[in-house]
Amino acid sequence: MELVGEGRNPVTGLMSREYNRKLSLDVGQHMVSAEHVFTEHEETGERRYTFPQTYHWIDEQEGAYLLSQAGFVDVQTFGSYEKSPCTQESPLLMFLARKPFT
């Protein structure tokens, strides 16, 4: 597991650490299964909360299609906040679209 953050839990007031662990990766289906584990240390020992989660990511074509189905037009995709073209090495996938007034 990888430590990804720590801080004070605003509800309990205890110090909390968050760990993430990738359980599986299915590139063909664009899915990642992960486990998020939060630990808190109190006088009686360690408390542990585990949350499994599945993520689905989209590619340019799927994102543009979903936006058009939601009524957006002039859909553009970029690979950075500087509006560079989207490539496999791009740090992000950004969509810019307009929804006409009806």
URGIKA-V315014 format. One record per helix or strand. SS is the DSSP state (h for helix, s for strand). FROM is the first residue (numbers start at 1). LEN is the number of residues. If there is no record, write none. Layout:
SS|FROM|LEN / SS|FROM|LEN
This chain:
s|2|7 / s|15|12 / s|31|12 / s|45|12 / h|60|10 / s|72|7 / s|94|6
